[in-house]
Amino acid sequence: SVSPTVKEIMDWFLLWSDNLLSERMARLAAKASGNEFNDKGVAITFATQLIEMGIDPSKIIVKDASGLSRENKVTANVMAQLLYKIHSDPLLSKLINGLPISGKSGTLQSRYIKTAPDAIGLVKAKTGTLTGTVSLAGYVQSGDREYAFAIIADKIGRTNSASDRARKTVDRYLAKIAAPLAIPT
């Protein structure tokens, strides 16, 4: 049998938020970069990559690559800077097409349909969820432009209903920005 390509693997874990697979890929990237095949190696690899992209890595703490550790820390500003750099890079921007699409695919497949139908198909983003925290980071189309964004709703109630309310608020907020490309008639 033929193994999937690295891009196919990345598209899968971005689309479906496969934390185990993202952890494994980050460790493989750390090893390929000459670092250890563990969380420490991943942290060094992340910091090195951020520096090469002109982003200050002192604003993040990486304890694992799955995003499941409560000790992981990242600011919305650093995340938005990273997303902007990815969008601007011809090679890295290919990752964007692997992101879930609002109301259409992956972890965003059932979002936006009832809460923000005007934004269906206009948001490409990665979800994040821990108890008491929900986040969404990616790109929103507004006419002929695409904007990078990172939203972290933290210290919300530790219930599913509180998380659902936060997600719906994020979706409605992005719907205020989202607009399809206007085709001249």
C-alpha positions in Angstrom: 0.0 0.0 0.0 1.0 3.6 -0.5 1.4 6.0 2.4 -0.4 9.3 2.2 1.8 12.4 1.5 2.8 14.7 4.3 0.4 17.3 2.9 -2.5 14.7 2.9 -1.7 13.9 6.5 -1.6 17.5 7.5 -4.8 18.2 5.7 -6.4 15.4 7.7 -5.3 16.5 11.1 -6.2 20.1 10.4 -9.7 19.2 9.0 -10.6 16.8 11.8 -8.5 18.1 14.7 -6.6 14.8 15.1 -4.5 15.7 18.1 -2.6 12.4 18.2 -1.6 12.7 14.5 -0.6 16.4 14.9 1.6 15.4 17.9 3.3 12.7 15.9 3.9 14.9 12.9 5.4 17.7 15.1 7.8 15.2 16.7 8.8 13.9 13.3 9.4 17.5 12.2 11.5 18.0 15.4 13.6 15.0 14.6 14.1 16.0 10.9 15.3 19.4 12.2 17.9 17.7 14.3 16.1 18.0 17.6 14.8 15.3 20.0 11.7 13.2 19.2 9.8 14.5 22.2 8.0 17.6 23.5 11.3 19.4 24.3 12.4 18.9 20.7 9.0 20.1 19.4 9.3 23.3 21.5 12.8 24.0 20.2 11.6 23.4 16.6 8.6 25.7 17.0 10.8 28.5 18.5 13.3 28.2 15.7 10.6 28.3 13.0 9.0 31.3 14.6 12.3 33.2 14.8 12.9 32.4 11.1 9.5 33.9 10.3 10.3 37.0 12.4 7.9 36.2 15.2 9.0 36.4 18.8 8.8 32.9 20.4 9.0 34.2 23.9 5.2 34.8 23.8 4.4 31.1 23.6 4.9 28.1 25.8 4.9 24.7 24.1 4.4 21.7 26.3 3.0 19.4 23.6 2.0 19.7 19.9 -1.5 18.3 20.3 -2.7 21.4 22.0 -4.2 19.4 24.9 -1.8 20.5 27.6 -3.2 23.2 29.8 0.4 24.5 30.1 0.5 25.4 26.4 0.2 29.2 26.0 -0.1 31.4 22.9 -1.4 34.9 22.5 -4.0 35.7 19.8 -1.4 38.3 18.5 1.3 35.7 17.9 -1.3 33.3 16.3 -2.5 36.1 14.0 1.1 37.0 13.0 1.8 33.3 12.2 -1.4 33.0 10.1 -0.4 36.2 8.2 3.1 34.8 7.5 1.6 31.5 6.3 -0.8 33.4 4.0 2.0 35.4 2.6 4.3 32.4 1.9 3.8 30.6 -1.4 4.8 27.2 0.0 3.1 27.5 3.4 -0.1 29.0 2.0 -0.9 25.6 0.5 -1.9 24.6 4.1 -4.8 26.9 4.1 -6.8 24.7 1.8 -6.6 21.9 4.4 -8.4 24.0 7.0 -12.1 23.3 7.8 -14.6 25.5 6.0 -17.5 27.1 7.7 -20.7 25.1 7.3 -19.0 22.8 4.8 -16.2 20.6 6.1 -14.3 19.1 9.0 -14.8 20.5 12.5 -16.7 23.5 11.1 -19.1 21.4 9.0 -22.1 21.9 11.3 -21.2 25.4 12.5 -22.5 28.6 11.0 -25.5 26.8 9.4 -28.0 28.1 12.0 -26.0 30.8 13.8 -24.4 32.7 10.9 -25.6 31.4 7.5 -24.2 34.4 5.7 -20.7 33.2 6.6 -21.0 29.7 5.2 -18.0 28.9 3.0 -16.3 32.2 3.9 -14.3 31.1 7.0 -11.4 28.7 6.9 -10.2 28.0 10.4 -8.8 25.6 13.0 -10.9 25.0 16.1 -9.5 24.7 19.6 -11.3 23.4 22.7 -10.3 22.8 26.3 -12.6 23.0 29.3 -13.3 26.7 29.9 -11.7 27.8 26.6 -12.7 27.8 23.0 -10.8 29.3 20.1 -10.9 29.7 16.4 -8.0 30.8 14.2 -7.7 31.1 10.5 -9.0 33.3 7.7 -12.2 35.0 6.8 -13.1 36.2 3.3 -14.5 39.7 3.0 -15.1 40.7 -0.6 -11.8 40.4 -2.5 -9.7 40.2 0.7 -8.9 37.5 3.1 -8.1 38.4 6.7 -6.2 36.4 9.2 -7.8 36.2 12.7 -7.3 34.5 16.0 -10.0 34.5 18.7 -9.5 32.9 22.1 -12.5 32.9 24.5 -11.0 32.0 27.8 -12.3 31.7 31.4 -15.8 30.8 30.2 -18.0 28.5 32.1 -16.8 25.0 32.4 -20.0 23.5 30.8 -20.8 22.4 27.3 -23.6 25.0 27.1 -21.1 27.8 27.9 -18.7 26.5 25.3 -21.5 26.3 22.7 -22.5 29.9 23.5 -18.9 31.1 23.1 -18.6 29.3 19.7 -21.9 30.8 18.5 -20.7 34.3 19.5 -17.4 33.8 17.6 -19.3 32.6 14.6 -21.7 35.6 14.6 -18.8 38.0 15.1 -17.0 36.6 12.0 -20.2 36.7 10.0 -20.2 40.5 10.5 -16.8 40.6 8.6 -17.5 37.8 6.1 -18.7 38.8 2.6 -18.6 36.9 -0.6 -16.6 38.2 -3.6 -18.9 40.6 -5.4 -18.9 39.8 -9.1 -19.5 42.8 -11.3 -22.5 42.6 -13.6 
